[in-house]
Amino acid sequence: MTSMLSKVDWSTKSRRALKPTEIVTRLAAAPGWSLTGDGADVAIQKTYTFANYHETISFVNALAFIANAQDHHPDLSVHYNRCVVRFNTHDVNGISETDFDCASRIDALLG
């Protein structure tokens, strides 16, 4: 995966849907992330749990900063003490390397 410190401008890169074996391999190296959905709705997803709403929103704001910098925006489900993050790449109707790169960057927030 891409280094946490180097920015990747995904808006300038050609993206492709990962093959199922590539997805399985990358999921094995992404603790807590799981596969959800099917077809064009397939995604990787993880639930982050916090002590309270303030911590949850702080996480969401930091996540939004990273997502915007990477030009790749997840679907979020925000609750009082948790946030469900769901990545897929609409351009390729599936999961791309971009999704796993951004997932690792989000994980690094709490590392």
N, C-alpha and C positions, 0 to 999 in steps of 0.2 A: 504494500500500500504506500501511498504518498506520504512523505514526511509531514509531521504535524506543523512544521515551521514554514514550509514552502507553500505559497499560494498557487493554486492551479486555476487558470481561467478557462473553466469548462465551456464558456460561451464560444470559444474559438476552436474547440476540439471536436473532432468527429466522434460521435458516440454510437455504440452498437449494443444490442441486447446481449447479455451474457448467456452462455449455454447453461443448461441445468447443472452439468458437472462443475462448471466454474462457480456457479452460485453456491453449491454445496461446499466447495472448497473454501470460498470466502466466508461463508457463514460459520464454518468451523473455527475460523480465526477471529470471529466477531462475537465475543461473549454477550449473551442476553438478547441478541438479535435473532429474529425468527422470520420464516417465510409466511406470508399471508396472502389471501386472494388467489385469483387464477386468471389466465388469459392476459388481456391488456391491463387488468386490475391487480396483477401480481406486484407484491412489494415486500420490502424488509421492514420489520417493525420492532420497536422496543419500548417498554414502559419504564419510565424513570420515576422513582418515588422520593418524596421530600417530607419534611416535618410539618410544613404549613404552606399556606397560599403565597406568602411573600417569597419563600424559597423557590416555589414552583414558577412564579412569574419572573423572578430573577434569572432562572435557568432559561425560560422561554425567550427573554430579551437577549441573553448571550447567544442562544441558538440562532435567533433571527439575524444577529450581526454576522455570524459565520455563514449562514445560508445565503445572505445577500452578497457577501464578499465572494462566495464560490459560485454565485448565479445558479443555485440549485436549491429549491424550496420544498421542504417536506410538508405533508399534511400533519396537522397537530390536533390532538384532542386534549384540552387543558381542563384539569379538575383541581379541587382544593389542594390535594397533596400529591398529585401525580400528573405526568404529561406523557401521552402516548405519541411517539414520533414514528411516522411512516414515510419511507422513501421509495419512489420509483421514478423512472424516466419516461415521461409521456411521449417524448420525441421518438423513442424506440419501442413503445408499447411493451415495456418490460423493465428489467433491472439491468443497470449498467455499472461500470466501474465507478462512475460518479457517485452513485448511491452509497457504495461501500466506503469511498473516500470521505464523503460527508459524514457518514455514520461514525467513522473513526475520529473525526474532528470533534463531533458532538460528545463522544465518549471521553475525549481528552479534557473536556470542561470539568469533569468530575474526577479525573484521574488521580 
